[in-house]
Amino acid sequence: MKQKWKDFFAYLPFVLIPVLTVCFSVLLRLAQGEKSEEIIFGIMLGLVLDLLYGIALLIRDKIRSGREKD
């Protein structure tokens, strides 16, 4: 049961990162008082951060599985 919660919290940032980047970009747009394409920038930034986080998780899992074999 404990492992399920660890897995849940490990993959929770995949949902939170895009949502938070879009919210942050909307706040920046509101602070500037002008309409531009910060929302699209926020979505793209969220996707890039998600990709980097996923790669980091894959590398971590590969390293752990390599240690377990030894």
FENSUL-V201360 format. One record per residue. RES is the residue in one small letter. D_LAST is the distance of its C-alpha to the last C-alpha in Angstrom with 2 decimals. Layout:
RES:D_LAST
RES:D_LAST
This chain:
m:26.19
k:24.63
q:21.96
k:24.90
w:26.59
k:23.59
d:23.42
f:27.20
f:27.31
a:24.58
y:26.77
l:30.11
p:30.53
f:30.80
v:34.12
l:35.18
i:34.75
p:37.37
v:39.74
l:39.68
t:40.16
v:43.12
c:44.62
f:44.23
s:45.92
v:48.72
l:49.29
l:49.53
r:52.02
l:54.08
a:54.09
q:55.37
g:58.04
e:57.78
k:56.44
s:53.90
e:50.58
e:48.24
i:47.15
i:45.90
f:44.20
g:42.55
i:41.31
m:39.90
l:38.27
g:36.71
l:35.33
v:33.88
l:32.28
d:30.88
l:29.41
l:27.81
y:26.41
g:25.01
i:23.32
a:21.83
l:20.51
l:19.00
i:17.25
r:16.01
d:14.72
k:12.97
i:11.26
r:10.34
s:9.13
g:6.90
r:5.46
e:5.51
k:3.81
d:0.00
